[in-house]
Amino acid sequence: MKNKKFVISFSGGKDSVLALHRMIKKGYTPLALLTTVKKNEDESWTHGINHDFLKKVSDSLGIELITVECDVNEYEKEFERKLLVAKQKGASICVYGDIDIEHHKQWGVDRCNATGMVAEFPLWQENRENLVYEFIDSGFKATIKKVNLNNLGDDFLGKVLTRNLIQEIKATGSDACGENGEYHTFVSDGPLFKNPISFKQGKVTLDENYGHLHII
């Protein structure tokens, strides 16, 4: 592809960071991190990372942060609007960290089709467990920030992903990679980072079926 500049749909979690890592290794140039945040709330959708930490990650990676502030009912429209902002900056590709859930992939393809961009899925249909080991072995540090309490106990919150911890996660019957939503992570260090992101573990809140670790 002639234009090798991309924006990435960025959660701050391990899969989007691994997708970013792979694209950079292939010689593509990241122009921006595109992160959806809850309207009138200071936290990202899904992973619950506040703007201060998103900005710290952006600064450490040396990649601009573009936030998509939206409610559920305007999620798609606002995502597309900010995709066009990235396109104006020179991006022709949007990268996603999805692995094998077809309707998630189709959602990303639809957003790109609507904005005249190309959707790229660097992790698509690879072995889930192998991917999480690649992430760990590459030297990235991810802390479990959210768990689905139907799958994992809140004692997993705050733990750093290691090969041994993945075995503990599997022992519960959960997917090693958490691709079914069993857990979500915050990546704070690794080969793409100029400096590690320092944080302290704050309170844990239980909300319906989910446990959340607040970082401060």
Secondary structure, DSSP 8 states (H G I E B T S, - for coil): ----EEEEE--SSHHHHHHHHHHHHTT-EEEEEEEEEETTSSSBTTT---HHHHHHHHHHHT-EEEEEEE-GGGHHHHHHHHHHHHHHTT--EEE----S-HHHHHHHHHHHHHHT-EEE-TTTTS-HHHHHHHHHHTT-EEEEEEEETTTS-GGGTT-B--HHHHHHHHHTT--TT-TTSSEEEEEEESTT-SS-----EEEEEEETTEEEEEE-
